[in-house]
Amino acid sequence: MGAPKVLVVLARHDHTEAMRVAAGLTIFGHAVRLIFMGGPVADTPENAVQAESLELADVLPETTVPDQGLPYLDTAGLAAALATAEAVISL
């Protein structure tokens, strides 16, 4: 296995799966940023379980959707996150 990487997971279409993937990538020692897009995260039991996994993995989600109670990324912030990532995964 190579050196740890800085990875960005974009939660565009499937927030639940993106949370699962983001938490799982930390197992390999990668620094992971999870960015929610497209709308608020649904309040479901499945998402609650995945949110716990993110907390255990020390992944602090961010969002491009204003007023969601998470750190907000504007267009410039999103562009900077993508420009500095070694890999981007879109789900």
C-alpha positions in Angstrom: 0.0 0.0 0.0 1.3 3.5 -0.9 1.4 6.6 1.2 -1.8 8.0 2.6 -3.6 10.4 0.3 -6.0 13.3 0.6 -9.3 12.2 -0.8 -12.5 14.0 -1.4 -15.8 12.2 -1.4 -18.6 14.1 -3.1 -22.1 13.1 -1.8 -24.0 14.2 -4.9 -26.7 11.5 -5.4 -26.4 8.9 -2.6 -25.6 10.5 0.7 -25.8 7.2 2.6 -23.4 5.4 0.4 -21.0 8.4 0.3 -20.9 8.4 4.2 -20.1 4.7 4.1 -17.4 5.1 1.6 -15.8 8.1 3.4 -15.6 6.3 6.7 -14.2 3.2 5.0 -11.4 5.0 3.3 -10.0 6.1 6.6 -9.1 2.5 7.4 -6.2 2.9 4.9 -4.9 6.0 6.7 -6.2 8.4 4.1 -7.3 11.9 5.0 -10.9 12.1 3.8 -13.2 15.1 3.2 -16.9 14.3 2.7 -18.8 17.1 1.0 -22.6 16.8 0.8 -24.2 18.4 -2.3 -27.6 18.5 -4.0 -29.8 19.0 -0.9 -30.1 18.3 2.8 -29.2 14.8 4.1 -32.4 12.9 4.9 -33.1 12.1 8.5 -33.2 8.3 8.2 -32.1 5.4 10.5 -29.6 4.4 7.8 -28.0 7.9 7.7 -27.9 8.0 11.5 -25.8 4.8 11.5 -23.5 6.1 8.9 -23.2 9.4 10.8 -21.9 7.4 13.8 -19.4 5.7 11.5 -18.2 9.1 10.3 -17.8 10.3 13.9 -15.7 7.2 14.8 -13.6 7.7 11.7 -13.0 11.4 12.6 -14.6 12.6 9.3 -16.3 16.0 9.7 -18.7 16.4 6.8 -19.0 19.7 4.9 -21.8 20.9 2.6 -22.4 23.1 -0.3 -26.0 23.5 0.9 -26.4 26.6 3.1 -27.9 26.4 6.6 -27.5 22.7 7.2 -25.6 23.0 10.5 -22.4 21.7 8.9 -19.3 23.7 7.7 -20.4 25.4 4.5 -18.3 25.4 1.3 -19.0 28.1 -1.2 -18.0 27.8 -4.8 -14.4 28.9 -4.1 -14.1 26.5 -1.1 -15.4 23.6 -3.2 -12.9 24.5 -6.0 -10.1 24.6 -3.5 -11.0 21.3 -2.0 -11.1 19.6 -5.4 -7.8 21.3 -6.5 -5.9 20.0 -3.5 -7.3 16.5 -3.5 -5.2 13.6 -4.8 -8.4 11.8 -5.8 -12.1 12.7 -6.0 -14.9 10.1 -5.6 -18.4 11.1 -6.7 -21.4 9.2 -5.4 
